[in-house]
Structure formats: structure tokens, C-alpha cells
Amino acid sequence: MDGFSVGEPWNARAIADVHVASWRAAYRGVLSDEYLAALSADRRAAMWRDSIVGGSYAAAIAKAGIPVFAWQS
């Protein structure tokens, strides 16, 4: 693992990709396939970017040879 850092606005897309992928994996069979398929990394990235810039969320990110593989808010 490369380490942990505070998520910055430019990390928003990577956080969103992990967020959507983790929801699709974790909630398969719990939430409808249609709902999970409709999750949008583009919309989620905008939400994360706005939240980080606006200070409503702080995100800690973990890196391991790829941009982001985990986040915690």
C-alpha cells in the first residue's frame, strides 16, 4: 500500500468509481439490479467534488499502485 491521504477535489472521480463499484458489489441481491445499474460515477464524482470543496465531507483515501482503492468519509 502506498498510504493514506486526505481526499482532494481532483480525487473525486476515483472516489466515485470505488463508491459505485463497492455499492454494486455489496448490495447485489439486496437492492434491485435496476437501481444498482443506474448508479452513476459521473454524478457521484460531482457530489464528491462539491462535498470536498464545500467542506461538508472529508474523505480519506488509500492508494496502492492505483489512483484510489478505498475511501472513508
C-alpha positions as CSV (number, residue, x, y, z in Angstrom):
1,M,0.0,0.0,0.0
2,D,1.3,3.5,-0.9
3,G,-0.5,5.0,2.1
4,F,-3.4,7.2,3.1
5,S,-4.1,10.8,2.4
6,V,-6.8,13.4,2.6
7,G,-9.0,13.3,-0.5
8,E,-8.7,16.4,-2.7
9,P,-11.2,17.6,-5.3
10,W,-9.1,16.0,-8.1
11,N,-9.6,12.6,-6.4
12,A,-13.4,12.9,-6.7
13,R,-13.6,10.7,-9.9
14,A,-11.5,7.9,-8.4
15,I,-13.5,8.0,-5.1
16,A,-16.7,7.9,-7.2
17,D,-15.5,4.9,-9.2
18,V,-14.7,3.0,-5.9
19,H,-18.0,4.2,-4.4
20,V,-20.2,2.9,-7.2
21,A,-18.3,-0.3,-7.7
22,S,-18.4,-1.1,-3.9
23,W,-22.2,-0.4,-3.8
24,R,-22.8,-2.7,-6.8
25,A,-20.8,-5.5,-5.2
26,A,-22.1,-5.0,-1.6
27,Y,-25.8,-4.5,-2.4
28,R,-26.2,-7.1,-5.2
29,G,-29.3,-9.1,-4.2
30,V,-30.3,-6.5,-1.6
31,L,-31.2,-3.6,-3.9
32,S,-32.7,-4.0,-7.3
33,D,-30.4,-4.6,-10.3
34,E,-32.1,-1.6,-12.0
35,Y,-31.2,0.7,-9.1
36,L,-27.6,-0.5,-9.0
37,A,-27.2,-0.2,-12.8
38,A,-28.4,3.3,-12.6
39,L,-25.7,4.4,-10.1
40,S,-23.6,7.0,-11.9
41,A,-19.9,7.5,-11.3
42,D,-20.3,10.9,-13.1
43,R,-23.0,12.1,-10.7
44,R,-21.2,10.6,-7.7
45,A,-17.9,12.4,-8.8
46,A,-19.7,15.7,-8.9
47,M,-21.2,15.1,-5.5
48,W,-17.8,14.2,-4.0
49,R,-16.1,17.2,-5.7
50,D,-18.7,19.6,-4.4
51,S,-18.7,18.0,-0.9
52,I,-14.9,18.1,-0.6
53,V,-14.7,21.7,-1.9
54,G,-17.6,22.8,0.3
55,G,-16.3,21.1,3.4
56,S,-19.4,19.0,4.0
57,Y,-17.4,15.8,3.8
58,A,-13.8,15.0,4.3
59,A,-12.6,11.9,2.6
60,A,-9.5,9.8,3.5
61,I,-8.2,7.8,0.6
62,A,-6.0,4.7,0.4
63,K,-3.6,4.2,-2.5
64,A,-1.9,1.0,-3.7
65,G,-0.3,1.4,-7.0
66,I,-3.5,2.7,-8.5
67,P,-5.2,6.1,-8.0
68,V,-7.6,5.1,-5.2
69,F,-8.7,1.8,-4.0
70,A,-10.6,2.7,-0.9
71,W,-12.1,5.8,0.8
72,Q,-13.7,6.6,4.1
73,S,-15.8,9.6,4.9
